[in-house]
């Protein structure tokens, strides 16, 4: 890391933020021979980054050797649970044998402070310059074109043909420069998360883990985040467990409980309490997550600048797929390639950088966002059913289905069906809801 920055105006590109998207862009450009500087406001990359805990690595594995990366555990098993506030749990688990084989479905639990610092080191080894503890305060424009940045360093003006904005969800520079508007509150989620440390052997016994195998558990319903639109998670690391809640910031603003109170309530649920009992909290964090889908994405390309990662709203929540890390890296990679191509032609205008947006649209990133962009709006429309009525109905139905008494089984089956049907609004209501959510499985 550069303790005394050299502002010599000789960089080809400036990357704002050394998170996953910014580092992927810097690494891609450095490997192409460009002189790149990464500006990170934290004391080290990852020190200010927060996420649930699962990193998806297909593109990272292509960009660099992952063998010595600070990974925690691979995702060997996923569970999805509906929790009611009455204490019910209805769950499904998935553990394909293929996930235990390399490359483990490219799904790893990581700690961002460790991984982001390692990833940034890969960009530095490729030739990029990293400057930490430096906050970008504004963009520099000439004739409408971005030509550099202002920082909080003494004499902190830095110029380059292209600026990559990988600021994350709180993208104050992009918003202040008018390159994107502030996200509507309806399109943002708030997350509260803590990391608890356990004895490794006890942790593996508690979650039935062996070797590097890990568990990714997802929870929904009013037993997870009350009557809000959202859910909770639990991820197992080597010696720690990441536990958190994610729900609509609109619900948080109007709710009676703070996010940390919602998290505490989730940890007390009978399905969760035995899993998180004991241990020592070693980290607490909260952050915002863009969930507006394709309609809230800003223009990604400008004269002299591109926007990547969370700043570009590249987060997927389809109810089943919860992704963002892979999309951040993918956007940084495509941005880096587009910038290298444009600078090779001696250009940095929006038209020359347009291939970044085109490449991203042709990739799974925008295709997935387009396909599942409906989910958050539909979930909000069906909030009472999804997060209150359905968890209770599933709990009542499973209790009835497996009830042991002197009645015949077919009566229990009929009563179990009635719980689900009543919650769904009868057969017609169930058909309407099935039609609404059909794309979740397509």
Beta strands, then each sheet from edge to edge (+ up, - down):
strand 1: 13-16
strand 2: 36-39
strand 3: 54-56
strand 4: 71-83
strand 5: 89-94
strand 6: 107-110
strand 7: 129-131
strand 8: 136-142
strand 9: 145-151
strand 10: 157-159
strand 11: 162-165
strand 12: 188-197
strand 13: 213-220
strand 14: 230-236
strand 15: 240-248
strand 16: 280-290
strand 17: 301-302
strand 18: 305-307
strand 19: 316-317
strand 20: 322-323
sheet 1: 7+ 2+ 1+ 11+ 18+ 17-
sheet 2: 3+ 6- 4+ 5-
sheet 3: 3+ 6- 4+ 13+ 14- 15+ 12- 16+
sheet 4: 8+ 9- 10+
sheet 5: 19+ 20-
end
